[in-house]
Amino acid sequence: MKLLSTEICGYKVPLVYELDESLELVSLRLVFKNAGKIACKIPGTAYLLARILEEGAKGDADFCKKLEIKGIELLAQTGTESFSISLLCLKEHFAYALNMLNELLSAPKFEPECFELVKTKTLGYISASKSNLDHQAKLMLNKLIFENHPFSFSKHGDEESLAKIELSDVVSFFKENLILENLFIVLGGNAKVEELKLDFANRGEQKHFGNAYIQSDLYKELKMPSEQAYIYFAAPFHVADDKHYKAKVATFILGSSGFGSRLMEEIRVKRGLAYSAYAKNTFSLYKSGVFGYLQTKNENKDEAIKLVKKIFFDFTSQGIKKAELESAKNFLLGSEALAKETLFKRLSIAQYEHYMGYKLGHTDRDLESIKALSLKELNAFIAAHTEICSLSFAVIHG
């Protein structure tokens, strides 16, 4: 895996690259930082742009059919902080796929009919998701902890926000955020760097956004017809970049290791309060926290919430045992080979490393740090992060 650069319309763009001539596939991803839902002036704008891009280029009614005939996969995705356009194709079709991508980027289907089509489909998804209480509880948590921040909204927007979005808003988002200044490229498979010929001239000013701080010690519940209680929770987790590996081990033991984690052991195994329970870290450019979830019977929700709070408190106040650390190390270090067994997994890891501003190979260096991590050192880290006990909960129950 290498970090190179490639020139697009006279502008040098970072390029994460791995050549694998044993494959007959090529994977290409254009990643625009600062261009996900965080950049939306109206919630849902970036999502509508992604759906329009997947409809093909303006004036080419057969665009998607042409891709399908050659087995070329083109996807546009909006994330929390970034926007990506991906291509996956056979090596023999890579030049053709690039030509199609250039056609799309030079003339997206910014037409009223296409805009109304994707908006209608999105409204249909939003309407259907209202009956998905698990999904609704997650949205409710985000609105609770990220109040008045773009992270508080669904990437799809809602009926009210979509009603405000005009086609001109989507065009503006494309021109202002999908720019060379925000772009880096991830290329892997059987393709040489010199084959990467992109014609994309969008230029603009790179924007940076303020951190989204997770609100602490909040609680919101909503009663709806349901036989289950859907419980989502989150807390701040302020960890320096060079200590993320400690957070990974700590939260693995606390709640992300499945059976054997503190949450699963106490909530499911000992008390049978839930089928599953987890907690995991999220570290990105603009947010840092621990997030968790469980589902239980309505009559058990209060007991389950009280127990989650106790587990977090005991974790920070008492620390972990040597056996837990050794078990976590064995799993995390032992799964290293699986984490990088395919080109696509390696590209995903390298994409995250570059996105976060790390040097390539950061994940490997973290594994070395995990190997050397002592019980005393990890317990000191856990004890210093009592902010994870300041949990906020969003609950939908019957």
ZICORPE-V669462 format. One record per residue. N is the residue number from 0. RES is the residue in one small letter. OMEGA is omega in degrees with one decimal (999 if undefined). Layout:
n:N res:RES omega:OMEGA
n:N res:RES omega:OMEGA
//
This chain:
n:0 res:m omega:-178.2
n:1 res:k omega:169.7
n:2 res:l omega:-179.4
n:3 res:l omega:171.4
n:4 res:s omega:176.8
n:5 res:t omega:-177.2
n:6 res:e omega:177.2
n:7 res:i omega:-179.8
n:8 res:c omega:176.0
n:9 res:g omega:-178.7
n:10 res:y omega:-179.3
n:11 res:k omega:-177.6
n:12 res:v omega:177.0
n:13 res:p omega:-178.0
n:14 res:l omega:172.2
n:15 res:v omega:-167.2
n:16 res:y omega:168.9
n:17 res:e omega:176.7
n:18 res:l omega:175.8
n:19 res:d omega:-175.5
n:20 res:e omega:177.5
n:21 res:s omega:180.0
n:22 res:l omega:171.5
n:23 res:e omega:-178.0
n:24 res:l omega:172.3
n:25 res:v omega:176.5
n:26 res:s omega:179.6
n:27 res:l omega:176.7
n:28 res:r omega:171.8
n:29 res:l omega:-177.3
n:30 res:v omega:178.8
n:31 res:f omega:177.1
n:32 res:k omega:177.0
n:33 res:n omega:-172.8
n:34 res:a omega:176.6
n:35 res:g omega:-178.2
n:36 res:k omega:177.6
n:37 res:i omega:-177.3
n:38 res:a omega:-176.4
n:39 res:c omega:172.3
n:40 res:k omega:174.1
n:41 res:i omega:-177.9
n:42 res:p omega:178.5
n:43 res:g omega:-176.1
n:44 res:t omega:-178.8
n:45 res:a omega:-179.9
n:46 res:y omega:178.0
n:47 res:l omega:176.7
n:48 res:l omega:179.8
n:49 res:a omega:-178.8
n:50 res:r omega:177.5
n:51 res:i omega:179.3
n:52 res:l omega:179.2
n:53 res:e omega:176.1
n:54 res:e omega:174.8
n:55 res:g omega:-175.9
n:56 res:a omega:179.2
n:57 res:k omega:176.9
n:58 res:g omega:179.7
n:59 res:d omega:-176.0
n:60 res:a omega:-177.0
n:61 res:d omega:-174.7
n:62 res:f omega:-176.7
n:63 res:c omega:179.3
n:64 res:k omega:178.6
n:65 res:k omega:177.6
n:66 res:l omega:-177.7
n:67 res:e omega:-179.1
n:68 res:i omega:-178.8
n:69 res:k omega:177.4
n:70 res:g omega:-180.0
n:71 res:i omega:179.0
n:72 res:e omega:178.1
n:73 res:l omega:-178.5
n:74 res:l omega:172.2
n:75 res:a omega:-175.5
n:76 res:q omega:173.2
n:77 res:t omega:177.9
n:78 res:g omega:179.5
n:79 res:t omega:-174.9
n:80 res:e omega:-174.6
n:81 res:s omega:178.2
n:82 res:f omega:-177.3
n:83 res:s omega:173.6
n:84 res:i omega:-173.3
n:85 res:s omega:173.0
n:86 res:l omega:172.5
n:87 res:l omega:-176.0
n:88 res:c omega:171.2
n:89 res:l omega:-179.6
n:90 res:k omega:-176.2
n:91 res:e omega:-179.0
n:92 res:h omega:-173.1
n:93 res:f omega:179.7
n:94 res:a omega:178.7
n:95 res:y omega:-179.9
n:96 res:a omega:178.0
n:97 res:l omega:177.7
n:98 res:n omega:179.0
n:99 res:m omega:178.2
n:100 res:l omega:177.3
n:101 res:n omega:177.2
n:102 res:e omega:-179.7
n:103 res:l omega:-176.5
n:104 res:l omega:179.9
n:105 res:s omega:-177.2
n:106 res:a omega:175.0
n:107 res:p omega:-177.1
n:108 res:k omega:178.1
n:109 res:f omega:-178.9
n:110 res:e omega:-177.3
n:111 res:p omega:-177.6
n:112 res:e omega:179.5
n:113 res:c omega:179.6
n:114 res:f omega:-179.3
n:115 res:e omega:179.0
n:116 res:l omega:-177.3
n:117 res:v omega:177.1
n:118 res:k omega:178.6
n:119 res:t omega:178.0
n:120 res:k omega:-179.8
n:121 res:t omega:176.3
n:122 res:l omega:177.0
n:123 res:g omega:177.3
n:124 res:y omega:-178.9
n:125 res:i omega:179.2
n:126 res:s omega:-179.0
n:127 res:a omega:-176.5
n:128 res:s omega:179.9
n:129 res:k omega:178.6
n:130 res:s omega:177.5
n:131 res:n omega:-173.1
n:132 res:l omega:176.0
n:133 res:d omega:178.4
n:134 res:h omega:-178.0
n:135 res:q omega:178.2
n:136 res:a omega:177.7
n:137 res:k omega:177.2
n:138 res:l omega:-179.2
n:139 res:m omega:177.2
n:140 res:l omega:-178.8
n:141 res:n omega:177.9
n:142 res:k omega:-179.1
n:143 res:l omega:-171.7
n:144 res:i omega:-179.7
n:145 res:f omega:-174.3
n:146 res:e omega:176.6
n:147 res:n omega:174.4
n:148 res:h omega:178.6
n:149 res:p omega:178.8
n:150 res:f omega:-177.9
n:151 res:s omega:-177.3
n:152 res:f omega:171.6
n:153 res:s omega:177.1
n:154 res:k omega:178.4
n:155 res:h omega:-171.1
n:156 res:g omega:174.3
n:157 res:d omega:-176.2
n:158 res:e omega:-177.4
n:159 res:e omega:-178.3
n:160 res:s omega:-179.9
n:161 res:l omega:178.6
n:162 res:a omega:-178.2
n:163 res:k omega:-173.7
n:164 res:i omega:173.3
n:165 res:e omega:177.6
n:166 res:l omega:179.9
n:167 res:s omega:178.0
n:168 res:d omega:179.2
n:169 res:v omega:177.8
n:170 res:v omega:179.1
n:171 res:s omega:178.3
n:172 res:f omega:178.8
n:173 res:f omega:-176.0
n:174 res:k omega:-173.9
n:175 res:e omega:-172.1
n:176 res:n omega:175.8
n:177 res:l omega:-174.2
n:178 res:i omega:-177.9
n:179 res:l omega:179.8
n:180 res:e omega:179.1
n:181 res:n omega:-165.5
n:182 res:l omega:157.3
n:183 res:f omega:-171.4
n:184 res:i omega:175.0
n:185 res:v omega:-177.0
n:186 res:l omega:178.5
n:187 res:g omega:179.4
n:188 res:g omega:-173.5
n:189 res:n omega:178.7
n:190 res:a omega:176.7
n:191 res:k omega:-179.3
n:192 res:v omega:-177.8
n:193 res:e omega:176.2
n:194 res:e omega:-176.7
n:195 res:l omega:-178.4
n:196 res:k omega:-179.1
n:197 res:l omega:179.3
n:198 res:d omega:-174.3
n:199 res:f omega:-169.4
n:200 res:a omega:179.3
n:201 res:n omega:177.5
n:202 res:r omega:179.7
n:203 res:g omega:-179.6
n:204 res:e omega:178.7
n:205 res:q omega:-179.4
n:206 res:k omega:173.1
n:207 res:h omega:-173.8
n:208 res:f omega:179.2
n:209 res:g omega:178.8
n:210 res:n omega:176.1
n:211 res:a omega:-178.0
n:212 res:y omega:-179.0
n:213 res:i omega:-179.9
n:214 res:q omega:-172.9
n:215 res:s omega:168.0
n:216 res:d omega:176.8
n:217 res:l omega:179.6
n:218 res:y omega:175.5
n:219 res:k omega:176.7
n:220 res:e omega:179.9
n:221 res:l omega:-179.3
n:222 res:k omega:179.3
n:223 res:m omega:177.9
n:224 res:p omega:-177.4
n:225 res:s omega:175.6
n:226 res:e omega:-177.7
n:227 res:q omega:171.7
n:228 res:a omega:179.6
n:229 res:y omega:-171.7
n:230 res:i omega:173.9
n:231 res:y omega:-179.7
n:232 res:f omega:-179.1
n:233 res:a omega:176.5
n:234 res:a omega:174.7
n:235 res:p omega:174.7
n:236 res:f omega:-172.8
n:237 res:h omega:-173.9
n:238 res:v omega:176.0
n:239 res:a omega:-177.1
n:240 res:d omega:-175.7
n:241 res:d omega:177.3
n:242 res:k omega:-179.1
n:243 res:h omega:-179.7
n:244 res:y omega:176.4
n:245 res:k omega:177.7
n:246 res:a omega:179.4
n:247 res:k omega:179.4
n:248 res:v omega:-177.6
n:249 res:a omega:-177.3
n:250 res:t omega:172.5
n:251 res:f omega:179.7
n:252 res:i omega:-177.4
n:253 res:l omega:-172.2
n:254 res:g omega:-175.8
n:255 res:s omega:-178.2
n:256 res:s omega:-179.6
n:257 res:g omega:177.0
n:258 res:f omega:-175.9
n:259 res:g omega:176.8
n:260 res:s omega:-179.8
n:261 res:r omega:-177.5
n:262 res:l omega:-179.0
n:263 res:m omega:-177.3
n:264 res:e omega:-175.5
n:265 res:e omega:-173.1
n:266 res:i omega:-177.9
n:267 res:r omega:-171.3
n:268 res:v omega:-175.5
n:269 res:k omega:-172.4
n:270 res:r omega:178.2
n:271 res:g omega:-176.8
n:272 res:l omega:-178.0
n:273 res:a omega:176.6
n:274 res:y omega:177.0
n:275 res:s omega:176.3
n:276 res:a omega:-178.8
n:277 res:y omega:171.2
n:278 res:a omega:-178.8
n:279 res:k omega:177.5
n:280 res:n omega:166.2
n:281 res:t omega:176.0
n:282 res:f omega:178.0
n:283 res:s omega:-177.4
n:284 res:l omega:-170.5
n:285 res:y omega:176.6
n:286 res:k omega:-178.0
n:287 res:s omega:-177.6
n:288 res:g omega:173.3
n:289 res:v omega:-175.4
n:290 res:f omega:-179.0
n:291 res:g omega:-174.7
n:292 res:y omega:165.9
n:293 res:l omega:178.7
n:294 res:q omega:-176.1
n:295 res:t omega:176.3
n:296 res:k omega:-178.1
n:297 res:n omega:-175.5
n:298 res:e omega:-178.7
n:299 res:n omega:-171.6
n:300 res:k omega:-177.9
n:301 res:d omega:177.9
n:302 res:e omega:-178.7
n:303 res:a omega:179.6
n:304 res:i omega:177.9
n:305 res:k omega:-179.1
n:306 res:l omega:176.9
n:307 res:v omega:179.0
n:308 res:k omega:-179.4
n:309 res:k omega:-179.3
n:310 res:i omega:178.5
n:311 res:f omega:180.0
n:312 res:f omega:179.3
n:313 res:d omega:-178.8
n:314 res:f omega:-178.0
n:315 res:t omega:-176.3
n:316 res:s omega:-176.1
n:317 res:q omega:-179.3
n:318 res:g omega:-176.7
n:319 res:i omega:178.6
n:320 res:k omega:-177.3
n:321 res:k omega:-179.1
n:322 res:a omega:178.9
n:323 res:e omega:179.0
n:324 res:l omega:-179.0
n:325 res:e omega:178.1
n:326 res:s omega:178.8
n:327 res:a omega:178.4
n:328 res:k omega:-178.5
n:329 res:n omega:-178.8
n:330 res:f omega:-175.4
n:331 res:l omega:179.0
n:332 res:l omega:-179.0
n:333 res:g omega:-178.9
n:334 res:s omega:-178.2
n:335 res:e omega:-177.7
n:336 res:a omega:179.4
n:337 res:l omega:-178.1
n:338 res:a omega:-177.1
n:339 res:k omega:-173.7
n:340 res:e omega:178.9
n:341 res:t omega:177.4
n:342 res:l omega:-175.0
n:343 res:f omega:175.8
n:344 res:k omega:179.1
n:345 res:r omega:178.7
n:346 res:l omega:179.3
n:347 res:s omega:178.4
n:348 res:i omega:-178.4
n:349 res:a omega:177.6
n:350 res:q omega:179.3
n:351 res:y omega:-179.2
n:352 res:e omega:-179.5
n:353 res:h omega:179.3
n:354 res:y omega:-177.6
n:355 res:m omega:-180.0
n:356 res:g omega:178.5
n:357 res:y omega:169.9
n:358 res:k omega:177.1
n:359 res:l omega:-175.3
n:360 res:g omega:-179.7
n:361 res:h omega:-179.5
n:362 res:t omega:177.8
n:363 res:d omega:178.6
n:364 res:r omega:175.4
n:365 res:d omega:179.5
n:366 res:l omega:176.4
n:367 res:e omega:178.3
n:368 res:s omega:176.9
n:369 res:i omega:-179.9
n:370 res:k omega:-176.6
n:371 res:a omega:-174.4
n:372 res:l omega:-179.8
n:373 res:s omega:178.9
n:374 res:l omega:-179.4
n:375 res:k omega:-178.3
n:376 res:e omega:-179.0
n:377 res:l omega:178.7
n:378 res:n omega:175.8
n:379 res:a omega:177.7
n:380 res:f omega:-179.3
n:381 res:i omega:-178.7
n:382 res:a omega:-178.0
n:383 res:a omega:-175.4
n:384 res:h omega:178.1
n:385 res:t omega:178.4
n:386 res:e omega:179.7
n:387 res:i omega:175.9
n:388 res:c omega:-179.3
n:389 res:s omega:-171.7
n:390 res:l omega:169.5
n:391 res:s omega:-175.8
n:392 res:f omega:169.4
n:393 res:a omega:-171.2
n:394 res:v omega:168.9
n:395 res:i omega:-175.4
n:396 res:h omega:179.3
n:397 res:g omega:999
//
